[in-house]
């Protein structure tokens, strides 16, 4: 039997990396299989506005820029929300948040739409694999568990796992376990209600954290990368290497969704990247918004620089995983998609994405797709949305498109470029997912214009903002009073969408 270079490389990589665990079933490549693989890599909180690829002043992501030279680049791609739950749910279902209803923090997809996910609708010949390091995104994978062949635990490559719901003891009801931890057990009520959360439990966590921080302080002087309040520590290079090894071992054809937590805050970059952007550059000043958190601009500028350093750190890890997949021959017949669930804000008195604001830095996300054998770069400037990823995936894998999808096939992969096509985003963190939308922010992008509509906020109810993104990409000049002829039809369409959503 003749062994191909690709088969040899895959076998060598498996052995070298020690990845013969029981989670996967190693088999020979199906070399005559014409069905392409699909890999979706999601970088949490990665704003397109912080990539030189999209005109950013700092060269934060040279590896992504190099990858883009042999891929299709979408310059006006938008998330449907400004934080993980709505954006990720839309990417995985092809539905807007007002339909899938996962718009609360740590929210779940409506039971009516749980089966409306890419893993369920893929051709059954595909092996379906998924990983979400962000615990909120991982909730969706547990909702889709029956449609997954491989579900890699969110803490699989962490230094230590102190999130008790993610242990084997709680696997029979992970969604219930998460809610118990989030709403009760993980809270500090002064005295513990049970041995869980007791003094001894807190001491054990403290000692484990202290040991990790001491061991890696030299490499990560600001702190070891972690999942924030969930006390899960990790090294980005370790996580990326682990997942790239897992990808190499998948049976072909496969479709894999891999959601990494960086560059989500805290921005704990490796020491090699700290100080890289001590360049004195400052962003365009912007006024405080009435719904802002009033964070001082000097603090925002410092956080922005640390975020940019962390992006550069993550970009290097992406370069490593890309090289690994190239060497393994995986990319010879694989569509590789790079995107994000949402972006990040460092302006108008707001740091982060826990905000009702929907300015472009927090919803304008990267989307870069390379097709098998693609050698030239293609640039797409018409508006696109994360709800378009699922219909595109079904198109390129030859799977029938269901009628309920709210997205379109992306231009460049069978869809038509439409500069006047509207795309939408929303934030409704404080609105019940089971009630009509009465306190929320909506954004609609159509042509050169972007409409933002606020409802239900005390002192800022039924307020519109209108911007021309072509002439005013920083969204500084509100045209809502002077361009009523543009605003009115956009507002009417947005209200019609909302009315229909609330009737479902």
C-alpha positions, 0 to 999 in steps of 0.5 A, spaced: 500 500 500 502 506 498 502 511 503 501 519 501 505 524 504 499 527 507 497 520 511 505 520 513 505 527 516 498 526 520 500 519 523 507 522 525 504 528 528 499 524 532 505 520 535 509 526 536 504 530 540 501 524 544 494 525 542 492 517 542 486 519 547 480 515 547 476 521 545 477 520 538 477 514 533 483 514 528 482 511 521 485 512 515 484 518 510 478 517 505 483 520 500 477 519 494 472 523 498 470 529 494 466 532 500 470 538 503 472 539 510 470 545 514 474 549 520 471 555 523 476 558 528 472 564 532 476 569 536 472 571 542 472 579 542 476 580 536 474 587 533 475 588 526 477 595 527 483 593 531 486 589 525 491 593 520 487 588 515 481 593 516 485 599 516 487 599 524 493 604 525 497 598 529 500 592 526 496 587 531 495 581 526 501 580 521 499 572 521 492 574 519 494 579 514 498 574 511 493 568 511 488 573 508 492 574 501 490 567 499 483 568 502 476 572 501 476 578 506 469 581 508 470 588 510 463 589 512 461 583 516 457 584 523 455 580 529 448 580 531 450 582 538 455 585 542 457 579 547 458 572 546 451 569 547 447 573 541 453 573 536 455 565 537 448 563 537 446 567 531 453 564 528 451 557 529 443 557 527 443 562 522 438 566 526 437 573 529 437 574 536 430 576 536 428 569 533 433 564 537 432 568 544 439 567 546 440 575 548 441 574 555 447 574 559 449 566 559 442 565 555 440 559 551 437 558 545 429 557 545 427 550 545 423 551 539 430 553 535 435 548 538 435 543 532 436 549 528 443 548 528 449 547 523 451 540 526 444 538 525 443 540 518 450 538 516 450 532 511 450 525 515 457 523 512 460 529 516 464 528 523 461 534 527 466 536 532 466 543 537 470 546 542 468 553 546 473 555 551 468 561 553 463 557 558 457 561 555 458 559 548 459 552 551 452 552 553 450 552 546 454 546 545 451 542 550 444 544 547 447 541 541 450 535 544 446 529 540 448 532 534 455 532 536 460 527 534 466 530 538 465 535 544 471 537 547 471 540 554 472 547 554 477 546 560 481 541 556 487 544 555 487 549 561 492 549 567 487 547 572 480 547 572 476 550 578 469 550 575 466 544 578 460 544 573 465 542 568 467 536 571 465 529 570 461 529 576 456 534 573 456 531 566 449 528 566 446 535 567 451 540 565 446 546 563 443 545 570 450 545 573 452 551 570 446 555 572 446 552 579 454 555 579 452 561 576 446 563 580 447 560 587 453 556 589 458 561 585 456 567 589 459 569 595 453 570 600 457 571 607 456 564 609 456 557 605 450 554 604 453 547 603 460 544 604 461 547 596 464 554 597 466 553 604 472 555 607 476 549 605 474 549 598 476 557 597 482 555 600 484 550 595 482 554 590 486 560 592 492 555 593 492 552 586 491 559 583 497 562 587 501 556 585 500 557 577 501 565 578 508 564 581 510 559 576 508 563 570 509 570 573 516 571 568 512 569 562 506 573 564 507 578 568 500 581 568 497 575 570 496 568 567 491 568 562 484 566 564 476 565 564 475 571 568 471 570 574 471 562 573 478 561 575 480 557 569 487 558 567 490 557 561 496 558 556 494 560 549 500 556 546 498 550 549 490 551 548 492 552 540 496 546 540 492 542 543 486 543 538 490 543 532 492 536 534 485 534 535 483 537 528 488 533 525 485 527 528 478 528 526 475 523 521 474 526 514 470 529 511 469 533 518 466 540 520 469 543 526 467 549 530 473 552 535 471 558 539 477 560 543 477 565 549 483 570 547 483 576 546 477 577 551 479 580 557 483 580 562 488 582 557 494 578 559 499 577 554 506 574 554 512 578 556 514 578 549 508 582 547 508 587 552 510 594 550 510 592 543 505 598 542 508 603 546 508 608 540 504 614 543 499 613 538 492 615 540 485 614 537 480 619 535 477 623 541 469 621 542 464 624 546 461 621 552 455 617 551 448 618 555 448 611 556 456 610 558 460 608 564 464 614 564 470 610 564 476 616 563 479 616 557 486 615 559 484 608 562 481 606 556 487 608 552 491 604 556 486 598 556 486 599 548 494 598 548 493 592 552 488 589 548 492 590 542 498 586 545 493 580 547 491 580 539 498 580 537 499 574 542 493 571 539 495 572 532 502 568 533 498 562 536 494 563 530 500 562 525 502 556 529 495 552 528 495 555 521 502 552 519 501 545 523 494 544 519 498 546 512 504 541 514 499 536 516 495 537 509 489 538 512 488 545 508 489 542 501 481 540 501 478 544 507 475 551 508 478 555 513 473 560 516 476 566 521 471 570 525 469 573 532 463 573 536 463 580 537 468 586 538 470 591 544 469 598 545 474 603 548 471 609 547 465 614 549 466 612 556 465 604 555 470 599 556 468 592 553 462 589 551 457 589 557 454 595 554 447 597 551 451 601 545 452 598 538 458 602 535 462 599 530 468 597 534 463 592 538 459 589 532 464 589 526 467 583 526 473 579 522 471 574 517 476 571 512 475 564 508 480 560 504 477 555 500 481 549 498 487 551 493 485 558 493 491 562 491 489 569 490 485 574 495 478 577 494 475 583 497 468 583 499 465 590 501 457 589 501 454 588 508 454 581 511 452 578 517 454 572 522 447 569 520 450 568 513 455 563 515 451 557 516 447 557 509 454 558 506 457 552 510 451 548 507 452 551 500 459 548 500 458 542 503 452 540 498 447 540 504 440 542 503 438 549 505 432 549 510 427 554 509 427 557 516 434 560 515 435 568 516 441 569 513 444 569 505 449 565 502 456 569 502 458 573 496 464 569 493 461 562 495 455 562 491 451 568 494 450 575 490 453 581 493 448 586 495 450 593 497 443 595 499 442 589 503 440 590 511 443 587 516 442 587 524 444 587 531 441 588 537 443 588 545 437 586 550 441 584 556 436 586 561 430 584 557 427 577 559 428 572 553 420 570 554 417 577 554 416 582 548 422 586 547 421 593 550 428 595 553 433 594 548 438 597 542 437 595 535 442 597 529 441 596 522 446 597 517 444 598 509 448 601 504 452 607 507 448 608 513 447 605 520 441 606 524 441 605 531 435 605 535 434 605 543 428 603 547 426 603 554 432 606 557 430 611 562 432 618 559 433 615 553 427 612 550 425 612 543 432 615 541 435 614 534 442 615 531 444 615 524 451 615 521 454 615 514 459 609 515 462 611 508 464 618 510 464 618 517 467 611 519 468 613 527 460 615 527 461 622 530 456 626 526 449 624 528 444 625 522 438 623 525 435 630 525 438 632 518 437 626 514 429 624 515 428 621 508 434 616 510 432 615 517 424 614 516 424 608 511 430 604 515 426 605 522 420 603 519 423 596 516 426 595 523 420 596 527 416 591 522 422 586 524 421 587 531 413 587 531 414 580 527 419 577 532 414 579 538 409 575 535 412 569 535 
